[in-house]
Amino acid sequence: MGLFDFFKKKPAAPKVVVEVLYPQTWENSEAPVEPTVLAAEVLQPTPGEAVEIQVPSHIAAEDVAPVAEVVETVETETETETETETETETETETETETAVTSETNLDEGLTKTRKTWSERWNAFMANFRSVDEDFFEELEETLIGADVGAQTALQLTDELRNEVKLQNAKSKADISRVIIDKLVEHYRSQGVNEDASMHFAPEGPTVILFVGVNGVGKTTTIGKMSARYKAEGKQVVLAAADTFRAGATQQLQAWGERNGIPVVAGAANADPASVVYDGVKTAIETNADILFVDTAGRLQNNVNLMQELAKMKRIITRELPNEPQEVLLALDATTGQNALQQARLFKDSTDVTGIVLTKLDGTAKGGIILPIRNELHLPVKWVGLGEQVGDLQPFDADDFAKSLFGSLLIGDDK
């Protein structure tokens, strides 16, 4: 039997009944007595029967490509697409490797926060009439709205009352200058006795423990920071102790593979402390300089989880008595006052040595840095200003104040 003989005989056309289930329009609001049915013809071919296919006369035979050639063409196109995707992945990896040396400008990273400060400040000063009690109450509300926190806003307002009287500021320009100068002074003064540097063990591996709730960017920050230190010549090991969330372990492993850094991981739902133990042993055996430990997203009011964090620290200090050198709390800048509350609870539960404020470039709530440092006396050690490795930068209070309030000091709204 030839190829086309298979389809020559037209199959019988069986009928199927399909009941219409969707609403229909009924006349006089009455449903029809008989259900509506639909006859459908089965169009699929029947084995052993076929119809003959004729090539139109205007198409030359040589124009019809053999099946093998068509398949070969498709395979070639697929290979080309695969090669293109591979090249794209390679370019992305290369960009990630070189991103360690390219840093986002702080002014650029604070664009949204600075714009919000300018808008709030201009709206506040537009209503300026005289320096009275209503003026200072509105100032306090403006500061609270800028996420400096109620306690800090109250303190600043009280200080500004005295400062305005002391300098005998009465005009709109003088009042604005006094207040902005005071804000800048506050940001800078908090950093005078603040230790925002990273501490490292005099010998042996330094353990840097990361804590924080899920979604704040702990794992990504570890990936960026580890790449940064490796680029500086440090031997780095990562420990994926967030065993309750498979995605966290996979994400950390992806960072490790990308940066050529070993990752110690356990099975899903394994005891996080056991992973920490393996990580410490690996760091010691390989003479690593730094061990980064990624912990589970703590529910800060959950006693059991906090006890688990304490267990990790006991295991670390048993093997390395002077560790961990750093316990960094990752906070999401976009959450504003929630970040401040998280910082309070974590500080009460564990020995936090510093803050990593992530996603600062994507928020207008960068003012949250002030209450974190002013009320909790915790140094902000790092800020995240973008997606690239180099966008994780050490925090400098003076540079931050200049970038945030500089436009207001010179009267230029950015």
QUIJO-V347007 format. One record per pair of residues at least 12 apart in sequence whose ideal C-beta (glycine too) atoms are under 10 Angstrom apart, sorted by the first residue. I is the first residue (numbers start at 0). GAP is how many residues later the second one is. If there is no record, write none. Layout:
# QUIJO-V347007
[[I	GAP] [I	GAP]]
This chain:
# QUIJO-V347007
[[0	47] [0	49] [1	48] [1	50] [2	47] [2	50] [3	46] [3	47] [3	48] [3	49] [3	50] [4	43] [4	44] [4	45] [4	47] [5	39] [5	40] [5	41] [5	42] [5	43] [5	44] [5	45] [6	38] [6	39] [6	40] [6	41] [6	42] [6	43] [6	44] [6	45] [6	46] [7	40] [7	41] [7	42] [7	43] [7	44] [8	37] [8	39] [8	40] [8	41] [8	42] [9	35] [9	36] [9	39] [9	40] [9	41] [10	30] [10	31] [10	32] [10	33] [10	34] [10	35] [10	36] [10	37] [10	38] [11	30] [11	34] [11	37] [12	26] [12	27] [12	28] [12	29] [12	30] [13	26] [13	27] [13	28] [14	22] [14	23] [14	24] [14	25] [14	26] [14	27] [15	21] [15	22] [15	23] [15	24] [15	25] [15	26] [16	18] [16	20] [16	21] [16	22] [16	23] [17	18] [17	19] [17	20] [17	21] [17	22] [18	16] [18	17] [18	18] [18	19] [19	15] [19	16] [19	17] [19	18] [23	12] [91	166] [92	164] [92	165] [92	166] [94	293] [94	294] [95	127] [95	128] [95	131] [95	159] [95	162] [95	163] [95	291] [95	292] [95	293] [95	294] [96	130] [96	134] [96	161] [96	162] [96	163] [96	292] [97	133] [97	290] [97	291] [97	292] [98	125] [98	128] [98	129] [98	132] [98	287] [98	288] [98	289] [98	290] [98	291] [98	292] [98	293] [99	124] [99	127] [99	128] [99	129] [99	130] [99	131] [99	132] [99	159] [99	288] [99	289] [99	290] [99	292] [100	127] [100	130] [100	288] [100	289] [101	284] [101	286] [101	287] [101	288] [101	289] [102	282] [102	283] [102	285] [102	286] [102	287] [102	288] [102	289] [102	290] [103	256] [103	257] [103	280] [103	281] [103	282] [103	283] [103	284] [103	286] [103	287] [103	288] [103	289] [104	280] [104	288] [104	298] [105	254] [105	255] [105	277] [105	279] [105	287] [105	289] [105	290] [105	293] [105	294] [105	296] [105	297] [105	298] [106	292] [106	295] [106	296] [106	297] [106	299] [106	300] [106	307] [107	253] [107	277] [107	278] [107	283] [107	295] [108	251] [108	252] [108	253] [108	257] [108	274] [108	275] [108	276] [108	277] [108	282] [108	284] [108	294] [109	250] [109	251] [109	253] [109	254] [109	256] [109	273] [109	275] [109	289] [109	290] [109	293] [109	294] [109	296] [109	304] [110	250] [110	253] [110	255] [110	292] [110	303] [111	221] [111	222] [111	248] [111	249] [111	250] [111	251] [111	252] [111	253] [111	254] [112	33] [112	34] [112	220] [112	247] [112	248] [112	250] [112	251] [112	252] [112	253] [112	254] [112	255] [112	256] [112	287] [112	290] [112	291] [113	250] [113	252] [113	289] [113	290] [113	291] [113	292] [113	293] [113	294] [113	299] [113	300] [114	249] [114	292] [114	298] [114	299] [115	29] [115	30] [115	31] [115	247] [115	248] [115	249] [115	250] [115	251] [116	25] [116	29] [116	30] [116	63] [116	66] [116	247] [116	249] [116	250] [116	287] [116	288] [116	290] [116	291] [116	296] [116	297] [117	286] [117	287] [117	289] [117	290] [117	294] [117	295] [117	296] [118	27] [118	245] [118	294] [119	21] [119	22] [119	23] [119	25] [119	26] [119	244] [119	247] [120	18] [120	21] [120	25] [120	55] [120	58] [120	59] [120	62] [120	284] [120	286] [120	287] [120	292] [121	54] [121	286] [121	291] [122	15] [122	19] [122	22] [123	14] [123	15] [123	17] [123	18] [123	19] [123	21] [123	22] [123	52] [123	55] [124	14] [124	17] [124	47] [124	48] [124	50] [124	51] [124	54] [124	283] [125	46] [127	43] [127	44] [127	47] [127	48] [128	43] [129	40] [129	45] [130	29] [130	30] [130	33] [130	34] [130	38] [130	39] [130	40] [130	41] [130	43] [130	44] [130	47] [132	28] [134	22] [134	25] [134	26] [134	29] [134	40] [135	21] [135	22] [135	24] [135	25] [135	28] [136	20] [137	19] [138	14] [138	17] [138	18] [138	21] [138	22] [138	36] [138	40] [139	13] [139	14] [139	16] [139	17] [139	18] [139	20] [140	12] [140	16] [141	15] [141	37] [142	12] [142	13] [142	14] [142	17] [142	36] [142	40] [142	224] [142	227] [143	13] [143	193] [143	223] [144	222] [145	37] [145	190] [145	218] [145	219] [145	220] [145	221] [145	222] [145	224] [146	186] [146	188] [146	189] [146	190] [146	192] [146	193] [146	216] [146	217] [146	218] [146	219] [146	220] [146	221] [146	222] [146	223] [146	224] [147	35] [147	38] [147	192] [147	219] [147	220] [147	221] [147	222] [147	223] [147	226] [147	227] [148	187] [148	188] [148	191] [148	218] [148	219] [148	221] [148	222] [148	223] [148	225] [148	226] [148	227] [149	187] [149	221] [149	225] [150	189] [150	220] [150	223] [150	224] [151	34] [151	188] [151	215] [151	218] [151	219] [151	220] [151	221] [151	222] [151	223] [152	214] [152	217] [152	218] [154	31] [154	216] [154	219] [154	220] [155	23] [155	26] [155	27] [155	30] [155	214] [155	218] [156	22] [158	23] [158	26] [158	27] [159	15] [159	18] [159	19] [159	22] [159	23] [162	15] [162	16] [162	18] [162	19] [162	22] [163	14] [163	15] [163	18] [165	12] [166	14] [172	238] [175	232] [175	233] [175	235] [176	231] [176	232] [176	234] [178	226] [178	229] [179	221] [179	225] [179	226] [179	227] [179	228] [179	229] [180	224] [180	228] [182	184] [182	187] [182	218] [182	221] [182	222] [182	225] [182	226] [183	213] [183	214] [183	216] [183	217] [183	218] [183	220] [183	221] [183	222] [183	224] [183	225] [184	216] [185	184] [185	187] [185	188] [185	211] [185	215] [186	180] [186	182] [186	183] [186	186] [186	187] [186	210] [186	211] [186	212] [186	213] [186	214] [186	215] [186	217] [186	218] [187	209] [187	210] [187	212] [187	213] [187	214] [188	184] [188	185] [188	208] [188	212] [189	179] [189	180] [189	182] [189	183] [189	184] [189	187] [189	189] [189	190] [189	207] [189	211] [190	182] [190	188] [190	189] [190	204] [190	205] [190	206] [190	207] [190	209] [190	210] [191	205] [192	184] [192	186] [193	160] [193	179] [193	183] [193	184] [193	185] [193	186] [193	187] [193	201] [193	203] [194	158] [194	159] [194	184] [194	186] [195	158] [195	159] [195	177] [195	183] [195	184] [195	185] [195	186] [195	198] [195	199] [195	200] [195	201] [196	157] [196	182] [196	184] [196	197] [197	27] [197	31] [197	92] [197	127] [197	128] [197	130] [197	155] [197	156] [197	183] [197	184] [197	196] [198	123] [198	125] [198	126] [198	127] [198	154] [198	155] [199	29] [199	34] [199	89] [199	90] [199	125] [199	126] [200	88] [200	89] [200	119] [200	121] [200	122] [200	123] [200	124] [201	120] [202	119] [203	79] [203	80] [203	83] [203	84] [203	85] [203	115] [203	116] [203	117] [203	118] [203	119] [204	30] [204	31] [204	32] [204	74] [204	75] [204	77] [204	78] [204	79] [204	81] [204	82] [204	83] [204	84] [204	85] [204	86] [204	114] [204	115] [204	118] [204	120] [205	23] [205	28] [205	77] [205	82] [205	83] [205	84] [205	85] [205	86] [205	114] [205	116] [205	117] [205	118] [205	119] [205	120] [206	30] [206	32] [206	69] [206	72] [206	73] [206	76] [206	81] [206	83] [206	84] [206	85] [206	86] [206	105] [206	106] [206	109] [206	110] [206	112] [206	113] [206	115] [206	116] [206	117] [206	118] [206	119] [206	120] [207	14] [207	17] [207	18] [207	21] [207	28] [207	82] [207	83] [207	84] [207	85] [207	115] [207	116] [207	117] [207	118] [207	119] [207	120] [207	145] [207	146] [208	30] [208	32] [208	67] [208	82] [208	83] [208	84] [208	85] [208	86] [208	100] [208	103] [208	104] [208	107] [208	114] [208	115] [208	116] [208	117] [208	118] [208	119] [208	120] [208	141] [208	142] [208	143] [208	144] [209	12] [209	15] [209	31] [209	32] [209	82] [209	83] [209	84] [209	85] [209	114] [209	116] [209	117] [209	118] [209	119] [209	120] [209	146] [210	82] [210	83] [210	84] [210	85] [210	86] [210	87] [210	89] [210	95] [210	98] [210	101] [210	116] [210	117] [210	118] [210	119] [210	131] [210	135] [210	138] [210	139] [210	141] [211	82] [211	83] [211	84] [211	85] [211	86] [211	88] [211	116] [211	117] [211	118] [211	119] [211	120] [211	127] [211	130] [211	131] [211	134] [211	140] [211	143] [211	144] [211	146] [212	83] [212	84] [212	85] [212	86] [212	87] [212	116] [212	117] [212	118] [212	119] [212	122] [212	125] [212	126] [212	129] [212	132] [212	133] [213	28] [213	30] [213	31] [213	33] [213	34] [213	82] [213	83] [213	84] [213	85] [214	82] [214	115] [214	117] [214	120] [214	143] [215	81] [215	113] [215	114] [215	115] [215	116] [215	117] [215	118] [215	119] [215	123] [215	126] [215	140] [215	141] [215	142] [215	143] [215	168] [216	113] [216	114] [216	115] [216	116] [216	139] [216	140] [216	141] [216	142] [216	167] [216	175] [217	24] [217	30] [217	33] [217	34] [217	76] [217	77] [217	78] [217	79] [217	110] [217	111] [217	112] [217	113] [217	114] [217	138] [217	140] [218	19] [218	21] [218	23] [218	26] [218	28] [218	29] [218	30] [218	31] [218	32] [218	33] [218	35] [218	36] [218	73] [218	75] [218	78] [218	111] [219	31] [219	32] [219	35] [219	110] [219	138] [219	139] [219	164] [219	167] [219	169] [219	172] [220	71] [220	73] [220	107] [220	109] [220	135] [220	136] [220	137] [220	161] [220	163] [220	171] [221	14] [221	16] [221	17] [221	18] [221	29] [221	30] [221	33] [221	34] [221	39] [221	70] [221	71] [221	72] [221	106] [221	108] [221	134] [222	15] [222	28] [222	29] [222	31] [222	32] [222	33] [222	35] [222	36] [222	38] [222	69] [222	71] [222	166] [222	169] [223	31] [223	35] [223	132] [223	134] [223	158] [223	160] [223	162] [223	163] [223	164] [223	165] [223	166] [223	167] [223	168] [223	169] [224	65] [224	67] [224	103] [224	131] [224	157] [224	164] [224	167] [225	12] [225	26] [225	29] [225	30] [225	33] [225	35] [225	37] [225	64] [225	65] [225	66] [225	163] [226	28] [226	29] [226	31] [226	32] [226	33] [226	34] [226	161] [226	162] [226	163] [226	165] [227	31] [227	154] [227	161] [227	162] [227	164] [227	165] [227	166] [228	32] [228	60] [228	61] [228	63] [229	29] [229	30] [229	31] [229	59] [229	60] [230	28] [230	158] [230	159] [231	57] [232	56] [233	27] [233	54] [233	55] [233	56] [234	26] [234	27] [234	48] [234	51] [234	52] [234	53] [234	54] [234	55] [234	56] [235	20] [235	23] [235	24] [235	25] [235	26] [235	47] [235	50] [235	52] [235	53] [235	54] [235	55] [235	56] [236	19] [236	24] [236	25] [236	26] [236	27] [236	42] [236	43] [236	45] [236	46] [236	47] [236	48] [236	49] [236	51] [236	52] [236	53] [236	54] [236	55] [236	56] [237	14] [237	15] [237	17] [237	18] [237	21] [237	23] [237	24] [237	25] [237	26] [237	27] [237	41] [237	44] [237	45] [237	50] [237	52] [237	53] [237	54] [237	55] [237	56] [238	13] [238	23] [238	24] [238	25] [238	26] [238	27] [238	33] [238	36] [238	37] [238	38] [238	39] [238	40] [238	41] [238	43] [238	44] [238	52] [238	53] [238	54] [238	55] [238	56] [238	73] [239	12] [239	13] [239	15] [239	16] [239	23] [239	24] [239	25] [239	26] [239	30] [239	32] [239	35] [239	36] [239	39] [239	52] [239	53] [239	54] [239	55] [240	23] [240	24] [240	25] [240	29] [240	30] [240	31] [240	32] [240	33] [240	34] [240	35] [240	36] [240	37] [240	38] [240	52] [240	53] [240	54] [240	55] [240	67] [240	68] [240	71] [241	23] [241	30] [241	33] [241	51] [241	52] [241	53] [241	54] [241	55] [242	22] [242	23] [242	24] [242	25] [242	26] [242	27] [242	28] [242	29] [242	30] [242	31] [242	32] [242	51] [242	52] [242	53] [243	24] [243	25] [243	26] [243	28] [243	52] [243	53] [243	61] [244	23] [244	24] [244	51] [244	52] [245	22] [245	23] [247	17] [247	46] [247	47] [247	48] [247	49] [248	14] [248	16] [248	17] [248	18] [248	19] [248	21] [248	26] [248	45] [249	15] [250	43] [251	12] [251	13] [251	40] [251	42] [252	12] [254	37] [254	39] [254	134] [255	36] [257	131] [258	130] [260	27] [260	29] [260	31] [261	17] [261	20] [261	21] [261	24] [261	26] [262	16] [262	19] [262	29] [262	31] [263	12] [263	13] [263	14] [263	15] [263	16] [263	17] [263	18] [263	19] [263	27] [263	29] [264	13] [264	14] [264	29] [265	12] [265	13] [270	37] [270	40] [270	41] [271	21] [271	22] [271	23] [271	24] [271	33] [271	36] [271	37] [271	39] [271	40] [271	43] [272	35] [272	36] [272	37] [272	38] [272	39] [272	40] [272	41] [272	42] [272	43] [273	38] [273	41] [274	18] [274	19] [274	20] [274	37] [274	40] [275	15] [275	17] [275	19] [275	35] [275	36] [275	37] [275	38] [275	39] [275	40] [275	43] [275	48] [276	35] [276	38] [276	39] [276	41] [276	42] [278	12] [278	13] [278	14] [278	15] [278	33] [278	36] [278	37] [278	40] [279	13] [279	32] [279	35] [279	36] [279	37] [279	38] [279	39] [279	40] [279	43] [279	44] [280	38] [282	36] [282	37] [282	40] [283	35] [283	36] [289	35] [289	36] [290	25] [290	29] [290	32] [290	33] [291	34] [291	36] [292	19] [292	20] [292	23] [292	30] [292	31] [292	34] [293	36] [294	13] [294	14] [294	17] [294	32] [295	12] [295	13] [296	33] [297	31] [297	44] [297	47] [297	48] [297	51] [297	52] [298	46] [299	41] [299	42] [299	43] [299	44] [299	45] [299	46] [299	47] [299	48] [299	49] [299	50] [300	44] [300	48] [301	47] [302	46] [304	44] [305	39] [305	40] [305	42] [305	43] [305	44] [306	42] [308	18] [308	37] [308	40] [308	41] [309	39] [309	40] [309	41] [311	12] [311	38] [312	14] [312	37] [312	38] [323	27] [323	29] [324	28] [325	26] [325	27] [325	28] [325	55] [326	19] [326	23] [326	24] [326	25] [326	26] [326	27] [327	24] [327	25] [327	26] [327	27] [327	28] [327	53] [327	54] [328	13] [328	14] [328	17] [328	18] [328	21] [328	23] [328	24] [328	25] [328	26] [328	27] [328	28] [328	43] [328	49] [328	52] [329	12] [329	16] [329	25] [329	26] [329	27] [329	28] [329	52] [329	54] [330	12] [330	15] [330	24] [330	25] [330	26] [330	27] [330	28] [330	37] [330	38] [330	41] [330	47] [330	49] [331	25] [331	26] [331	27] [331	28] [331	30] [331	31] [331	33] [331	36] [331	52] [332	24] [332	25] [332	26] [332	27] [332	28] [332	29] [332	30] [332	31] [332	32] [332	33] [332	34] [332	35] [332	36] [332	50] [332	51] [333	24] [333	25] [333	26] [333	27] [333	28] [333	29] [333	30] [333	31] [333	32] [333	34] [334	24] [334	28] [334	30] [334	33] [335	27] [335	28] [335	29] [335	30] [335	31] [335	32] [336	28] [336	31] [336	34] [337	27] [337	30] [338	16] [338	18] [338	19] [338	24] [338	26] [338	29] [338	30] [338	32] [338	33] [339	28] [339	29] [339	30] [339	31] [339	32] [339	35] [339	36] [341	30] [342	12] [342	14] [342	25] [342	28] [342	29] [342	32] [342	33] [342	35] [343	28] [343	31] [343	32] [343	34] [345	30] [345	32] [346	25] [346	29] [346	30] [346	31] [347	28] [351	24] [351	26] [351	27] [352	25] [352	26] [352	28] [353	24] [353	25] [353	26] [353	27] [353	28] [353	41] [354	14] [354	17] [354	18] [354	21] [354	23] [354	24] [354	25] [354	26] [354	27] [354	28] [354	40] [355	24] [355	25] [355	26] [355	27] [355	28] [355	36] [355	39] [356	12] [356	15] [356	23] [356	24] [356	25] [356	26] [356	27] [356	28] [356	38] [357	24] [357	25] [357	26] [357	27] [357	34] [358	24] [358	25] [358	26] [358	27] [359	20] [359	22] [359	23] [359	24] [359	25] [359	26] [359	31] [359	33] [359	35] [359	40] [360	22] [360	23] [360	24] [360	25] [360	26] [360	30] [361	22] [361	23] [361	24] [361	25] [365	17] [365	34] [365	37] [365	38] [366	37] [367	12] [368	14] [368	26] [368	28] [368	31] [368	32] [368	35] [369	27] [369	30] [369	31] [369	34] [372	22] [372	24] [378	16] [378	18] [379	14] [379	15] [379	16] [379	17] [379	20] [380	13] [380	14] [381	12] [381	13] [382	12] [382	13] [382	17]]
